[in-house]
Amino acid sequence: MKRLLIYIFTVLCACFISKSNGKQGFGPGEQEWGFVKVRPYANMFWWLYYTTADVESYYDKPLIIWLQGGPGGSSTAYGNFEELGPLDVDLNPRNYTWVKNYNVLFIDNPVGTGFSNVEDETAFATTNAEIASDLLECVRGFYEKLPKFKPVPTYITTESYGGKMGAEFALVWDRAQKAGTIESNLKGVALGDAWISPIDSVLTWGPYLLSTGMVDTEGFKNIDAKAKEAKDRVETGMWTEATNYFGFTQVVILHETYNVDFYNILTKITYPSYHLPLENQYMRANTIYRHFIQFESQSLESLMNGPVKEALGLNVSHGTQSSEVFSYLEGDFMKPVINIVEQLLNETDLNVIVLNGQLDLIVDTPGTLLWVEKLKWKNADNWKNSLRKPLVSEEIIEGYFKTYDNFAMYWVNRAGHMVPKDNPVAMEVILQDLTNNADNTQVNKSKN
């Protein structure tokens, strides 16, 4: 009843403040949403929130696209209600929502995720390249419906596996933009706690847990041994097996830490909330994975398949295919896309930002730093030799950053995997830095 009353209140408020540019969807502010058939039998869902900033035109503010992780996590659900949308999962107004300063476009991706769906199982995506192509088609469809956004400076923001998908999406979009096959104004991409080099993450889990006191030396040895088995599969191109050993390593970690939260190592855990004995370590990776993917809670799923589905007038259910998405990408899951990030830096003028929460385990900062420092690009040495500076807000150090030309990395304090949720103050500064070329001016060559 409380949730319903809050929803009715926000709808009434939105009716009075509406700028009559979009539609009344779910919650405050004007919105648009729709499906794009990106391939035969494959339908991708998008949901736009127009900014609530005090501007003469919505198009005076940048457009930010959000891609959730997983693969199989819903942007329109988890990213929206758990992290950065105008309402939280209890339908209370979020005081740090991105919609206050930007137009925000949530895309349920890959197909089969959230409200996105496939009409035949052959339409599930099986590679990152296919996902990037689907996303580009989704954006084409979005522009067909809302062509006034074509000249608006646009930025892709991502989290976790969304970073792997978003990096290649940015590259193919930039190429299409240069070729003139799409009229748009893509300006940058932010890779948040991104699954860019999976094996670097897996290999640093043990050292990270040892350094934070989450395991002892024997525990570290057990974790490290299993991680090296995953590395062996990666080096021999046994990609599905590598994905399974990713899962096996997680089971050892759960055993040694008594269920550490992979998304934030400081989360309070009820004992024993989930404790697999080591004899179960050879369960298939997609079985283990379901304990870590950002699948929606029961209350969030009820929200999406109840009031949200009704308000948006949708005839498909949310999340019914999400669990299958990972299975179809199992052979692609552990493949790195470091080369894609290198191409972004060498072939495009896009702002490229990497950010990582210090308390994240699944994509830990040591692993991220490893692949970042391996990048082969024109200004790699200049970036490495740049001064790392504190990220300060109201005299509080929210993290650190290092930047040169169009590339920056941010170390975010007091944040786990979900940086927008855990440290919204730092995230706000990062977004400002990402969009600093929104007026189409050139990025400074150095910010030292």
KOLDO-540785 format. One line per field, with one value per residue (C-alpha): residue in one letter; y, z, x; residue number from 1. Coordinates in Angstrom, 2 decimals. Last residue first. Example, Ala and Ser with C-alpha at 12.3 -4.5 7.8 and 13.67 -1.06 7.14 Angstrom:
residuo = c(s, a) .
yy = c(-1.06, -4.50) .
zz = c(7.14, 7.80) .
xx = c(13.67, 12.30) .
num = c(2, 1) .
This chain:
residuo = c(n, k, s, k, n, v, q, t, n, d, a, n, n, t, l, d, q, l, i, v, e, m, a, v, p, n, d, k, p, v, m, h, g, a, r, n, v, w, y, m, a, f, n, d, y, t, k, f, y, g, e, i, i, e, e, s, v, l, p, k, r, l, s, n, k, w, n, d, a, n, k, w, k, l, k, e, v, w, l, l, t, g, p, t, d, v, i, l, d, l, q, g, n, l, v, i, v, n, l, d, t, e, n, l, l, q, e, v, i, n, i, v, p, k, m, f, d, g, e, l, y, s, f, v, e, s, s, q, t, g, h, s, v, n, l, g, l, a, e, k, v, p, g, n, m, l, s, e, l, s, q, s, e, f, q, i, f, h, r, y, i, t, n, a, r, m, y, q, n, e, l, p, l, h, y, s, p, y, t, i, k, t, l, i, n, y, f, d, v, n, y, t, e, h, l, i, v, v, q, t, f, g, f, y, n, t, a, e, t, w, m, g, t, e, v, r, d, k, a, e, k, a, k, a, d, i, n, k, f, g, e, t, d, v, m, g, t, s, l, l, y, p, g, w, t, l, v, s, d, i, p, s, i, w, a, d, g, l, a, v, g, k, l, n, s, e, i, t, g, a, k, q, a, r, d, w, v, l, a, f, e, a, g, m, k, g, g, y, s, e, t, t, i, y, t, p, v, p, k, f, k, p, l, k, e, y, f, g, r, v, c, e, l, l, d, s, a, i, e, a, n, t, t, a, f, a, t, e, d, e, v, n, s, f, g, t, g, v, p, n, d, i, f, l, v, n, y, n, k, v, w, t, y, n, r, p, n, l, d, v, d, l, p, g, l, e, e, f, n, g, y, a, t, s, s, g, g, p, g, g, q, l, w, i, i, l, p, k, d, y, y, s, e, v, d, a, t, t, y, y, l, w, w, f, m, n, a, y, p, r, v, k, v, f, g, w, e, q, e, g, p, g, f, g, q, k, g, n, s, k, s, i, f, c, a, c, l, v, t, f, i, y, i, l, l, r, k, m) .
yy = c(17.58, 17.80, 17.04, 17.34, 19.24, 17.75, 19.50, 21.46, 19.87, 21.52, 18.10, 17.86, 17.86, 14.96, 12.34, 14.80, 15.74, 12.07, 11.37, 14.18, 12.75, 9.28, 10.51, 11.90, 8.82, 6.56, 3.21, 3.43, 4.91, 2.73, -0.58, -3.03, -1.76, 1.80, 3.53, 5.00, 5.19, 4.71, 6.61, 6.03, 8.57, 8.58, 11.39, 13.24, 12.15, 11.28, 9.77, 9.74, 9.20, 8.51, 10.28, 12.33, 14.57, 18.34, 19.07, 16.71, 15.57, 13.10, 12.95, 13.13, 10.52, 12.37, 11.32, 8.95, 6.05, 8.34, 9.67, 6.12, 4.92, 7.92, 6.17, 3.00, -0.44, -1.18, -3.36, -0.75, -0.85, -4.65, -4.82, -1.85, -3.67, -6.75, -4.69, -2.83, -5.94, -7.01, -9.64, -8.25, -4.66, -2.73, -0.23, 0.68, 0.94, 3.49, 3.46, 6.50, 6.86, 10.22, 9.49, 10.76, 7.39, 5.08, 4.65, 4.93, 3.05, 0.53, -0.14, -0.63, -3.22, -4.97, -5.36, -7.26, -10.43, -13.77, -15.25, -14.93, -15.88, -19.61, -19.07, -16.48, -18.63, -19.71, -16.13, -15.05, -17.99, -16.53, -13.37, -15.12, -14.52, -11.30, -8.91, -10.11, -9.06, -7.18, -3.77, -0.85, 1.23, 1.73, -1.94, -3.30, -0.88, -1.55, -5.36, -7.26, -4.68, -4.15, -7.87, -8.34, -5.62, -7.22, -10.66, -9.30, -8.65, -10.54, -8.76, -11.93, -13.39, -16.39, -17.20, -17.67, -20.86, -22.62, -21.04, -22.22, -25.86, -27.47, -28.68, -26.95, -29.10, -31.12, -27.77, -27.27, -24.44, -21.86, -19.47, -17.39, -19.17, -16.82, -13.54, -11.43, -7.73, -6.12, -5.08, -7.17, -5.40, -7.04, -10.47, -10.56, -12.87, -16.18, -17.87, -16.52, -19.83, -21.62, -18.72, -18.27, -21.94, -21.64, -18.57, -20.47, -23.15, -20.50, -19.03, -22.65, -23.13, -20.04, -21.35, -24.63, -22.69, -20.83, -23.66, -21.35, -22.97, -19.84, -19.36, -22.94, -22.66, -19.36, -21.10, -23.68, -20.79, -19.47, -22.86, -22.80, -19.17, -19.85, -22.77, -20.87, -17.82, -19.93, -21.37, -17.89, -16.55, -15.14, -11.94, -9.98, -7.28, -8.28, -11.96, -11.21, -9.11, -11.69, -14.45, -12.48, -11.23, -14.19, -14.04, -10.33, -10.59, -13.62, -11.59, -8.82, -6.28, -7.22, -3.59, -2.11, 0.90, 1.47, 5.00, 5.83, 9.06, 11.54, 9.88, 12.59, 10.88, 10.43, 6.79, 5.35, 8.40, 6.40, 8.37, 7.62, 3.97, 3.71, 5.46, 3.10, 0.03, 1.21, 2.33, -1.00, -2.82, -0.99, -1.22, -5.00, -5.51, -2.62, -4.01, -7.12, -5.00, -1.57, 0.78, 4.34, 5.24, 8.96, 11.14, 14.78, 15.73, 16.04, 12.91, 13.46, 15.39, 12.21, 10.53, 7.56, 6.97, 7.86, 5.03, 2.60, 3.48, 3.13, -0.38, -1.27, -0.16, -2.27, -5.34, -4.89, -4.59, -7.78, -9.65, -8.59, -9.75, -13.22, -15.70, -13.45, -15.21, -15.34, -19.12, -19.47, -18.05, -15.09, -13.32, -10.78, -7.43, -6.71, -7.72, -9.51, -11.80, -9.57, -8.43, -5.83, -4.04, -0.44, 2.47, 5.98, 8.88, 12.56, 14.30, 16.53, 15.60, 12.33, 11.08, 10.43, 11.66, 12.53, 9.29, 9.74, 6.82, 4.11, 1.31, 0.12, 3.61, 6.34, 8.86, 6.29, 5.79, 2.56, 0.12, 1.35, 2.17, 0.08, -2.95, -2.68, -0.85, -1.90, -5.58, -8.03, -10.86, -10.69, -9.86, -6.16, -3.16, -0.71, 2.92, 5.48, 9.13, 11.87, 15.30, 18.35, 21.20, 18.66, 18.73, 22.31, 25.51, 23.95, 23.46, 19.87, 17.16, 15.23, 13.10, 9.48, 7.02, 3.31, 0.85, -2.69, -4.93, -7.41, -10.41, -12.74, -11.39, -8.92, -5.59, -5.39, -2.22, -1.92, 1.21, 3.78, 7.49, 9.46, 12.68, 13.26, 11.39, 7.72, 5.20, 6.55, 9.89, 10.61, 12.83, 16.49, 17.83, 19.83, 17.98, 19.68, 19.26, 15.71, 14.68, 15.59, 13.43, 10.47, 10.90, 10.86, 7.78, 5.94, 6.89, 5.65, 2.34, 1.74, 2.43, 0.00) .
zz = c(-14.61, -16.78, -20.05, -23.68, -22.72, -24.29, -27.46, -27.50, -28.60, -25.78, -24.15, -23.86, -20.06, -20.11, -18.61, -16.06, -14.88, -14.73, -12.59, -10.20, -9.80, -9.26, -6.37, -4.65, -5.54, -3.53, -2.87, -5.35, -8.33, -7.48, -7.61, -7.38, -4.00, -2.89, 0.08, -2.05, -5.84, -7.87, -11.10, -14.38, -17.19, -20.95, -23.46, -23.05, -19.76, -16.52, -13.11, -10.43, -6.71, -4.28, -2.35, -0.32, 1.78, 1.77, 0.38, -2.54, -3.38, -5.94, -4.98, -7.73, -9.49, -11.29, -14.88, -15.68, -16.53, -18.72, -20.63, -21.14, -22.52, -24.80, -28.18, -26.95, -25.78, -22.62, -20.11, -17.34, -17.68, -17.60, -14.28, -12.77, -13.22, -11.44, -8.49, -8.39, -7.94, -10.44, -8.38, -5.22, -5.04, -1.93, -3.71, -6.30, -9.85, -12.65, -16.23, -18.39, -22.15, -23.73, -27.40, -29.95, -31.66, -33.25, -30.68, -27.42, -28.56, -30.33, -27.09, -25.31, -27.93, -27.58, -23.83, -24.71, -22.75, -23.28, -20.04, -20.87, -24.54, -24.17, -21.49, -23.60, -24.33, -20.70, -19.49, -21.37, -20.15, -16.68, -18.18, -20.13, -17.79, -16.48, -17.14, -18.66, -22.10, -23.00, -21.88, -21.08, -19.44, -16.29, -16.17, -16.58, -13.96, -11.43, -11.53, -13.42, -12.66, -9.03, -8.40, -9.82, -7.50, -4.47, -5.40, -5.76, -9.25, -10.76, -10.39, -11.02, -8.04, -6.79, -10.31, -11.26, -9.26, -11.47, -14.64, -13.55, -13.37, -9.95, -9.46, -6.11, -4.43, -2.45, -1.16, 0.96, -0.24, 2.40, 1.89, 4.63, 7.39, 9.12, 8.18, 6.12, 6.72, 3.56, 3.90, 0.95, -1.46, -4.67, -4.02, -0.60, 1.50, 2.15, 4.97, 3.72, 2.88, 1.66, -0.38, -1.88, -2.83, -4.50, -6.40, -7.80, -9.11, -10.88, -12.76, -13.35, -15.22, -17.32, -18.18, -19.25, -21.63, -22.96, -23.52, -25.44, -24.07, -22.16, -20.80, -19.58, -17.77, -16.20, -14.73, -13.17, -11.83, -10.09, -8.39, -6.97, -5.91, -3.91, -2.02, -1.43, -0.15, 2.33, 3.60, 3.99, 5.89, 4.32, 4.56, 5.99, 3.32, 1.87, 1.76, 0.03, -2.61, -3.13, -3.67, -5.97, -8.10, -10.49, -11.09, -11.94, -14.32, -15.86, -16.70, -18.63, -19.54, -16.94, -15.95, -12.47, -14.36, -17.96, -18.91, -22.60, -24.55, -27.17, -29.30, -31.37, -33.75, -37.39, -38.22, -41.41, -41.80, -41.82, -38.84, -36.86, -37.88, -36.66, -33.40, -32.91, -33.55, -30.95, -28.35, -28.56, -28.18, -24.92, -23.78, -23.89, -21.75, -19.53, -19.18, -17.82, -14.72, -14.93, -17.84, -18.99, -22.69, -23.40, -25.80, -26.82, -28.35, -32.16, -32.74, -29.71, -31.77, -33.79, -31.05, -32.67, -35.42, -32.99, -30.65, -33.56, -34.54, -30.90, -30.81, -34.01, -32.39, -29.35, -31.50, -33.22, -29.87, -28.64, -31.78, -31.26, -27.64, -28.78, -28.31, -28.54, -28.14, -31.43, -31.88, -28.82, -30.78, -29.98, -28.10, -25.37, -23.91, -20.88, -18.51, -20.45, -23.36, -25.84, -24.30, -22.98, -21.32, -22.23, -19.80, -21.31, -18.98, -19.88, -17.56, -14.50, -12.15, -14.03, -12.54, -9.27, -6.13, -4.04, -4.87, -4.44, -2.54, -4.67, -2.34, -5.09, -5.38, -7.52, -9.90, -11.37, -10.25, -8.40, -7.21, -9.11, -12.52, -12.65, -11.23, -13.14, -16.46, -16.69, -16.20, -15.32, -17.83, -18.69, -15.90, -16.11, -16.63, -19.52, -18.90, -21.72, -20.86, -23.03, -22.51, -21.44, -23.69, -25.45, -22.59, -23.57, -21.58, -18.70, -15.00, -14.72, -14.56, -17.34, -19.66, -18.55, -21.43, -21.37, -23.93, -24.82, -27.35, -29.50, -31.21, -33.43, -36.59, -35.54, -33.67, -33.43, -31.35, -28.40, -26.70, -24.00, -23.43, -20.20, -18.59, -14.93, -11.80, -11.49, -14.12, -17.57, -18.33, -21.90, -23.62, -24.45, -22.51, -20.13, -17.23, -13.83, -12.99, -14.35, -12.69, -9.27, -9.85, -10.94, -7.95, -5.56, -7.17, -6.90, -3.26, -2.51, -4.31, -2.45, 0.88, 0.00) .
xx = c(48.38, 45.30, 47.07, 46.05, 42.93, 39.84, 38.74, 35.51, 32.22, 30.25, 29.88, 33.65, 33.59, 31.12, 33.43, 34.82, 31.34, 30.43, 33.49, 32.53, 29.03, 30.44, 32.57, 29.48, 27.43, 29.75, 28.06, 25.18, 27.01, 30.07, 28.22, 31.16, 32.29, 32.73, 34.33, 37.12, 37.03, 40.24, 39.63, 41.44, 41.58, 42.11, 41.45, 44.77, 46.29, 44.58, 45.24, 42.59, 42.18, 39.37, 36.64, 39.09, 36.85, 37.53, 34.05, 34.71, 38.23, 39.53, 43.18, 45.82, 47.95, 50.74, 51.31, 54.16, 51.84, 49.70, 52.69, 53.97, 50.62, 50.13, 50.01, 48.38, 49.40, 47.43, 49.30, 48.96, 45.20, 45.24, 47.06, 45.22, 41.94, 43.24, 44.50, 41.14, 39.03, 36.40, 34.54, 36.14, 34.94, 35.93, 38.22, 35.59, 36.91, 36.76, 38.04, 37.32, 37.63, 36.80, 36.31, 38.80, 39.04, 41.62, 44.38, 42.44, 39.34, 41.57, 43.44, 40.10, 39.15, 42.51, 41.90, 38.72, 39.46, 37.67, 36.35, 32.64, 32.75, 32.15, 29.51, 27.71, 24.65, 24.46, 24.72, 21.60, 19.51, 19.00, 17.55, 14.79, 11.83, 13.32, 10.45, 7.20, 6.03, 2.83, 4.05, 1.74, 4.47, 2.39, 1.36, 4.89, 6.13, 3.33, 3.61, 6.29, 8.98, 7.90, 7.61, 11.11, 12.37, 10.71, 12.05, 15.54, 16.78, 19.66, 22.97, 24.93, 26.76, 24.75, 23.62, 27.25, 27.57, 25.03, 26.48, 29.91, 28.95, 29.29, 32.82, 33.28, 30.65, 33.24, 34.48, 31.38, 29.18, 28.40, 25.53, 23.96, 25.87, 26.34, 24.69, 27.07, 27.69, 29.01, 32.64, 33.88, 31.54, 30.34, 31.86, 30.19, 32.36, 30.67, 32.53, 35.86, 37.59, 34.45, 33.16, 36.62, 36.82, 33.41, 34.55, 37.51, 35.14, 33.09, 36.06, 37.04, 33.76, 34.41, 37.87, 36.25, 34.03, 37.05, 39.49, 41.83, 45.00, 46.06, 42.56, 42.33, 45.69, 44.55, 41.50, 43.80, 45.85, 42.74, 42.25, 45.77, 45.44, 42.29, 43.84, 47.08, 45.21, 43.29, 46.54, 48.00, 44.99, 41.85, 39.78, 42.70, 42.62, 45.99, 45.02, 41.72, 43.49, 46.25, 43.65, 41.33, 44.23, 44.31, 40.54, 40.57, 43.51, 41.78, 38.70, 40.44, 37.74, 35.11, 34.57, 34.41, 32.97, 34.04, 33.02, 32.57, 32.83, 31.62, 28.95, 27.26, 24.86, 23.90, 24.56, 26.02, 28.25, 31.46, 32.73, 29.57, 29.67, 33.26, 32.39, 29.44, 31.60, 34.14, 31.61, 29.76, 33.08, 33.79, 30.17, 29.96, 33.05, 31.99, 28.47, 30.14, 30.85, 29.20, 28.75, 28.35, 28.04, 28.11, 26.13, 26.51, 23.10, 23.17, 21.02, 18.75, 16.18, 15.59, 13.52, 11.76, 14.31, 17.05, 16.03, 15.90, 19.45, 20.45, 19.01, 20.84, 24.09, 23.27, 22.68, 26.04, 27.80, 26.08, 27.12, 30.72, 30.57, 29.61, 26.73, 23.68, 20.32, 18.37, 18.58, 16.33, 13.40, 11.17, 13.93, 13.38, 14.29, 12.13, 14.93, 17.65, 16.78, 18.57, 21.86, 21.00, 18.12, 18.94, 18.56, 18.74, 19.41, 18.99, 21.40, 21.71, 18.89, 18.39, 21.65, 19.83, 21.59, 18.53, 16.74, 12.98, 11.39, 9.84, 10.96, 13.33, 14.79, 13.28, 14.89, 17.30, 20.90, 21.65, 19.01, 15.94, 17.44, 20.57, 18.77, 15.50, 15.87, 19.51, 18.68, 21.44, 21.78, 25.46, 25.84, 26.44, 24.18, 24.52, 23.57, 23.36, 23.92, 22.42, 23.93, 21.88, 20.73, 18.53, 16.05, 15.33, 15.01, 16.90, 16.17, 17.37, 14.70, 16.42, 14.32, 14.22, 14.55, 13.68, 15.02, 13.97, 15.74, 13.86, 15.49, 13.39, 15.06, 17.74, 17.74, 13.97, 13.79, 11.41, 10.13, 10.37, 9.89, 9.87, 8.80, 9.41, 8.37, 7.45, 6.47, 5.73, 4.18, 5.11, 7.62, 8.02, 5.04, 7.23, 5.62, 5.72, 2.02, 1.62, 4.87, 3.51, 0.44, 2.57, 4.88, 1.94, 0.37, 3.71, 4.14, 0.62, 1.27, 4.55, 2.84, 0.00) .
num = c(448, 447, 446, 445, 444, 443, 442, 441, 440, 439, 438, 437, 436, 435, 434, 433, 432, 431, 430, 429, 428, 427, 426, 425, 424, 423, 422, 421, 420, 419, 418, 417, 416, 415, 414, 413, 412, 411, 410, 409, 408, 407, 406, 405, 404, 403, 402, 401, 400, 399, 398, 397, 396, 395, 394, 393, 392, 391, 390, 389, 388, 387, 386, 385, 384, 383, 382, 381, 380, 379, 378, 377, 376, 375, 374, 373, 372, 371, 370, 369, 368, 367, 366, 365, 364, 363, 362, 361, 360, 359, 358, 357, 356, 355, 354, 353, 352, 351, 350, 349, 348, 347, 346, 345, 344, 343, 342, 341, 340, 339, 338, 337, 336, 335, 334, 333, 332, 331, 330, 329, 328, 327, 326, 325, 324, 323, 322, 321, 320, 319, 318, 317, 316, 315, 314, 313, 312, 311, 310, 309, 308, 307, 306, 305, 304, 303, 302, 301, 300, 299, 298, 297, 296, 295, 294, 293, 292, 291, 290, 289, 288, 287, 286, 285, 284, 283, 282, 281, 280, 279, 278, 277, 276, 275, 274, 273, 272, 271, 270, 269, 268, 267, 266, 265, 264, 263, 262, 261, 260, 259, 258, 257, 256, 255, 254, 253, 252, 251, 250, 249, 248, 247, 246, 245, 244, 243, 242, 241, 240, 239, 238, 237, 236, 235, 234, 233, 232, 231, 230, 229, 228, 227, 226, 225, 224, 223, 222, 221, 220, 219, 218, 217, 216, 215, 214, 213, 212, 211, 210, 209, 208, 207, 206, 205, 204, 203, 202, 201, 200, 199, 198, 197, 196, 195, 194, 193, 192, 191, 190, 189, 188, 187, 186, 185, 184, 183, 182, 181, 180, 179, 178, 177, 176, 175, 174, 173, 172, 171, 170, 169, 168, 167, 166, 165, 164, 163, 162, 161, 160, 159, 158, 157, 156, 155, 154, 153, 152, 151, 150, 149, 148, 147, 146, 145, 144, 143, 142, 141, 140, 139, 138, 137, 136, 135, 134, 133, 132, 131, 130, 129, 128, 127, 126, 125, 124, 123, 122, 121, 120, 119, 118, 117, 116, 115, 114, 113, 112, 111, 110, 109, 108, 107, 106, 105, 104, 103, 102, 101, 100, 99, 98, 97, 96, 95, 94, 93, 92, 91, 90, 89, 88, 87, 86, 85, 84, 83, 82, 81, 80, 79, 78, 77, 76, 75, 74, 73, 72, 71, 70, 69, 68, 67, 66, 65, 64, 63, 62, 61, 60, 59, 58, 57, 56, 55, 54, 53, 52, 51, 50, 49, 48, 47, 46, 45, 44, 43, 42, 41, 40, 39, 38, 37, 36, 35, 34, 33, 32, 31, 30, 29, 28, 27, 26, 25, 24, 23, 22, 21, 20, 19, 18, 17, 16, 15, 14, 13, 12, 11, 10, 9, 8, 7, 6, 5, 4, 3, 2, 1) .
